Amino acid sequence: MTDTTAPAARFELAQVNLARLKFPLDSPELKGFVDQLDPVNADADAAEGFVWRLQSEGGDATDIAVFGDEWLIVNMSVWRDLESLKEFMYTGRHREALTRRREWFERAAEAMVTLWWVPAGHRPTVAEAEARLLHLRTHGPSPYAFTFRTLFPPQGAQPLLGEVPEGLGCSV
């Protein structure tokens, strides 16, 4: 299998995921989600391979607009490599939150998650993430924007088939 870790001095892995809320953030129905935000973000901040995450002055990104839709929330972060991101996503509190996502978020008919390699030190903008996600939706996985199921190494070589725990990943 081809190595999907990024050379530390050259590339880091950016990820964005969006979710469409079923209820307002301050509703009782979303209390379980909102109560997990700080602990899950703290876990991310302390995770091996974590580099950066998008956040407002409130400490999370729930009030940052994406696609001009107030019902969409965004999570965007940068990681040293794919393995670090996967370790965080599919273990601990974050995995527990993933298993409950249908309680809080609408089921999406289109891709809501994308990954892409960035030069080390680059911090992507929301506009950049929107462009990458739209590209994935239009053209499918490519070195420009890909998924956990179809991975590309930093050099843009042939795609690799990824493994995602059943029921926790995207279908693309």
Number of C-alpha atoms within 10 A of each C-alpha: 5 10 10 16 16 22 12 11 10 12 22 27 26 27 25 23 16 19 18 17 19 17 15 13 17 9 10 11 14 17 13 13 17 16 10 15 18 13 13 19 17 12 16 22 15 12 15 16 20 20 20 18 22 19 17 11 7 8 13 16 17 20 15 16 14 17 12 8 9 14 18 19 20 23 18 22 21 27 26 23 24 23 15 16 21 14 15 20 19 18 12 12 18 19 16 14 20 15 13 12 16 12 16 21 19 15 13 11 7 13 18 20 25 27 29 24 27 19 15 18 13 13 18 18 11 18 11 12 23 17 14 21 28 17 17 24 18 10 11 16 22 19 20 20 26 25 25 21 17 19 24 27 21 22 11 12 12 13 16 16 13 11 12 14 7 7 9 13 16 16 12 17
